[in-house]
Amino acid sequence: MVNDSSGIVFELFPLAFRVLYGEPFRESFLSERLIRRTVTLSLAGKIYRKFTGEVMFSNEQTWENVDTVKWSDIQHIESPMVEFSRGISTTQDWYDSYLEPIVIISTAAVVIFLFFTIRS
């Protein structure tokens, strides 16, 4: 709020600030998990005459930014001390936790087995 002897007041206040995460995805089978992040900021402001209450200007503005971040970087991007910097995200799914390592280890075992069986 700005106030001077002319009696004109400027007020600016936040309406909303939120961080939302989409569904995690991969660009290829073994690539790192990525997630789409949407950051939204809404502000409202007005300029009015203090003595008469006449509103000279009033406006609301919303900005939205969409980017893609690495799943593993989310904990570094968000600040635990700043509540609004933390977004709503999904948890790591079963595929990433168990199935992918099992597929990789099984494939390596089959390749090694075939390498030694075909050679002899």
N, C-alpha and C positions, 0 to 999 in steps of 0.2 A: 504494500500500500504506500503510495506516494502522496503526500499532502504538503501544500505550500500555502502561502498567504492568499493566493488567488482563489482558494476554495475548491480546486479541481482535484479529485481523488482518482487514482488508478488502482484497481484491484485485480490480482491475478491469482487463481487458485486451481489446483489439480482436481480433475473429476475422476480420472482412472489411470492406473498404470498397471499393466499386467504382462506377464510372460507366459506364453502357451507353447507347448511342444506337440508336434505331430507324431505320427507313427515312425518308429525307427526303420531304416531301410539300408540296403547295401547296393553299391554300384556294380559289384560283381560277386561271385560266390564266396571267395575268401577275403574280400576287402573289409576294411574297417566299417563299423556301423556308424551311420550318419543319422541326424535327426533335424527336421525342419523346425525352426524356432520363429515365432511371431511375437514381436514386442510392440505394444500399443500404448500410446500416451495421449490422454485427452486433457486439455486445459480450457478454462473459461476465464474471460476477463471483461472488465467494463470500466469505462471512464464516466464519471458523473460529477455534478456540482454538489458540493457538500451542503451548502446552505439551502438550496432549492430542492435537491433530490433529483433533479433532471438528469436522465441518463443520456449522455452524449454519444456513447458508443458501447456496444455490447456484442460479444462474439464468443463462440465455442469452436475449438479447433482440435482435430484428432490426427495424429501421425501414426503410421504403422510401418514397421520395417520387418521384412521377412528375409531370413538367411538360413544357411545350413551349417551346423556345427558337428564336430565329432562327438559321439556318445560319451567317450572317455573324458572329454574336456568339460563336460557340464559341471562337474564338481569344482573346477577351477574358475569357471565363468561366474557362477553364482556365489554370492557372499552370504555366509550363514548369519552375519550380523545385520544384514539389510533385508528385511522381510519381503519387500516388493521385487527384489532381484531374483527370487526363487520362483520358478515356474511349475506348472503342473506337468509331470512327465509320466511316461509309462515305465513299467519295470522291465528288466531283462527277461526275455522269453525263454522257454524251455529249449528251443532250438540252439540258441547261443550258449546256454549253460552246459548242455549234455550232448545233444545230437551232433553238433559240428565237430567237437573233439573226437567223438567215437568214429565218425566217418573218416576223419583224417588219419587216425591211428590204424583203423581197419584197412584203409587203402594202402598205407605204407607197409603193413604186415603182408598183405596179399602180393604186393610188388616184390618184396624181399623173398617170399616163399617161391614165387614163380621164377625169379632170377636164379635161385639155386636149384630148382627142380628141372628147368629147361636146360641148364648148362650140363647136367650129367647124363 
